[in-house]
Each structure stands twice: as C-alpha cells, then as structure tokens.
C-alpha cells in the first residue's frame, strides 16, 4: 500500500472501531464507493452491500480468502479457502421483494434497519418495527401475517447469503456456514491497522519520526528500518 493508503486505512479503522457491526460495514462500504453518501449506502440492500464489500476485499488484499473453523460435531479444526471472484459473480444481485398471499410487498432489511433494531431492547417490538420499515405498501401491520412474512423474508435472505458448504474429513459431518464479507474484511483491516500502529511506535521510539513521515514511506523502506531496530 502507498503512504496515502496506509493513512486512509488508519482513518477508516479509527472511525469504524467505534461502531457496531452493521454501521461498521457501511463505513467499509464508503471506502469502496466514495461517490455515495453514508446515508445512501446505509439504504442499500444487504446483498448489494456485501457484493461491494467482497470486491473491496479483493482490491485491498487479493481474491483468495483463508480462514479456520471447527467442526460442530467433533471439534476438528478445518482450513477454509475461498476465491472471492468465484463466489460473488460479475455484478451485484438484484434487490428482491417478498409478496405475501394477499399481494403485499416487503423488501429485505438494509443497514439502516439493522442499526435501528440493534438499539431496541424489546425483541418483539423490534421485530414489529422491522416489518413496518420493510413493507412497500401502505398496509396496517395488524393485517399482516407476521409468521408468513418473516418466513418469506428469511428464505430470500438465505438465497442471497454466501453459504459455505463444509464437511469434516475426520467424522464426515456436513454443515453450512454463512460467510460475512463485512466481518471478514473488518478483521483484516483491524489487524493491518494494529500492525501499522506497532510499526509507527517502534520507528518513532527509535528515530523520533512523526507518524506522517513513517506512513509516507514505502513499505519496503519502512520494513528495512524496522529490521534495524528489532
């Protein structure tokens, strides 16, 4: 990364570290789509949001993704390797809506909705409010079959999630896992920011240089100085 990119990454880490996961994902998205306002990005369908976050991850760190997970049956640790370009397709998915048996339409929740729901302590009230926010037709909520709409929207969301189908070589157990591009990318940004802060601390302590001067260095030069103070 260039000096400007490292500074941007630390700025992003500082802003997003104060947020919950859904708002944090929008901060990451704002880096991918700087021409859009934060409010407009928070209104994007989650499938579209996650598509752009996965593309951003490929730009920043490459398309290959690696992680580990434990088998839920025997506890064996599995290494998971993914190709972002292979699982995301060439274009963002269209934003669908669910139509209930009476022809009323509902969209899937967006980041604005999830941030609002996270601040509500009453789970039943939060669920009811979510249906109000997501309905596309002016209909009284008392006329809605909540269980039907909940099931329909959940099925739509499952179709758009990045589902990983895993199996354990040790016990043959098979299961599915939802891959969250925002959470995955945030962990990489957070880890990269911590490394940069450690680098700045070591070089500033050794040479008295400012953060700006250290981050303005190319990575090869910065690593060469780090090798001399370790």
N, C-alpha and C positions, 0 to 999 in steps of 0.2 A: 504493500500500500504506500501511496505517496504521503508526504508530510501533511498535506491538506486532508487526506482521507483519514489519517490517524487522529487528527484533531476532531474531525466530524464524528468519528466513531466514539470518542470520549464524550463529546457533547450529547450524542444520542444516548449513550449509556447513562449519563447523569440525569437526563430528562426522564427516561423510561424506568429507571430504577425506583423512582418514587411512585410508580403507578401499579394498579392491579393488572392481571394478565390480559384482559380484553383491551383496556386503554393502551397498554404497552404495545400490543400488536398493531394498533393504529399508528403509534409513534414510529414503529419499524416501517410500516407501510408508507408513511410520509417521506421516508428516505427513498423508497422505491419510486414514488410518484410525487415528486416535489411540486408539480404544476397544479396539484389539487389542494384545497383547503383541508384542515384537520376535520372539520365538520362533515365535509363531503365524503371523506374517506371513511369516517365512522358510520356513514349511511350505506356503505357498500355491502352487498350480500357477502356472507362469510365465505362462501365458496370462491367468489371473485377475490376477496381479500387474501385468502390462503394461497390462491394461484400466484398472485403477485409476490407474496412473501417467499414462496418457494423459488420463484425466478430470481428474486433479490439474493437469496442464499447462494444460488448458482453463480451469480455475478461476483459476490464477495469472496466465497470460499471454494467455488467449484461445484460441479453437479453431483459428485459422489458423497453420499451420506453414510456415516457409520455410527452404530450405537450398540448397546448391550441391553438385554432384558433377561429376566429369569422365568423359567418355565413355571407356570402356576401350579403344576401337579408335583413335580419332583424337585424344583428349585435349581435345576441345572442352568448355568448361565449360557445364553446364546448370543452370538455375534450377529448383528443385523446390518446388512449392507444394501443401500438403495441407490438408484440413479434418479435424480430429481427430474431430469428431462424425460425419462421414460415414463414416470408415473403422473406427470402433470399435463401432458398433451401440449398442443401448439397454441391454444387460445383459452382464455378464461371460460368457465362453464356458464351457460345462460342462467339467469336468476329465475327459478320456478315459483309457482304458487300452488297451494293446495286448494281444491274446490270440494266443499263438503256436499253432503247428499241433497242439500237444498240450493246448491249453486252458489253459495257464498265463498268468497275468495280470501285466502290468507297467504301472506308472504312468510318466508323464513326470517328468524330474528337476525338483526345486524349488531355491530359492536355497540352502538348507542343503546340498544335494548338491553344487552347483556350487562353493560356498565350500570344501567339504571336498576336492573333486577338485583345486582350484587349488593346494592346499598339498602335493600329492603330486608327487614328481619323476619317478617311474616311470610313463610313459604307459600301459603295458599293465596295470600294477597298478591304476591309477586307473580304467581302463575296466572292469576286472573288479569293482572295488569299487562302481562306479556301478550295475552290473547287480544286485548284491546289495542295494543300498539301494532300488532301484526295483521289485523283484519284490514282488508282493502275496500270493503263495502260498509256503508253506514248501517250497522245492524246492532240491536241491543244484545249485550252479551248474555242476557238471561235466555235468549232464544237459541243459543249455541250449544251443541253437544260437545262439551269440553273434552270428554274422553276421545271422541271421534277425531276432533281437530288435533289434539295432542298426538294421537297415534299417526295421523296423516303427515303432520309436520316432521315427526321423528323419523318416519320412513324416508321422506325426502332428504332430510339431513344425512341419514345413513348412506344414501346413494351417492352423496357428494363428498363424504369424508374420504380421506386417504386411508383405506383399510389395508392393513398388512396381515396376510395370512401366514401364520407361523406354525412350525411343527418341531418337536423336540426329538433329536436323534437318539436320546438316551431312553425315553419312555414312550415315544410315539404319540404323545399328546399333541393335539392340534387346537389352535385357538386363533382369534383375530384380535388385532390391536389397532387403535386409531392413531395415526401419525399426525401430530400437531405442528405444522410448519412454523407458526409463531413462537411456540415454546422452544422448539429446537434451535431456531435462529437466535432467539434471545440468549440462550445458554452459551452459544458460540460468541456472540457479541460481548456478553458479560465476561467470559473467560479471556477474550482478546483484550478487553479494557483493563482487566486486572494485570495482565502481563505487561501492557504498556505502562501502567502506573508503577509497577515494580521496576521497570527499566528506567523510567524517569527518576524514581527515588534513588536508585543506585548511581546513576550518572550525575545527578545533581549533588549527591553527597560526596562523590569522588572529585568532581571538577567544578562545582559551583555554577553549572549552566542552568538556564531557565527551562521551564517546561516547553515553552515555544521553540527555543533553539534545539532542544533534544528531539522533539517531534518533527521538526523541519528536516532533520537528517534523513537520508535514505536508509532503508532497513539494513543494508549491508554495512554501511559505515557505523550505524548505531550498534550493531552486533559486534563489530570489530572493537569498539570502545568497551562494550560490556565484557568481552573476553579478557580485557586487560585489567579489569577491576575485580574480577571474580577470584 
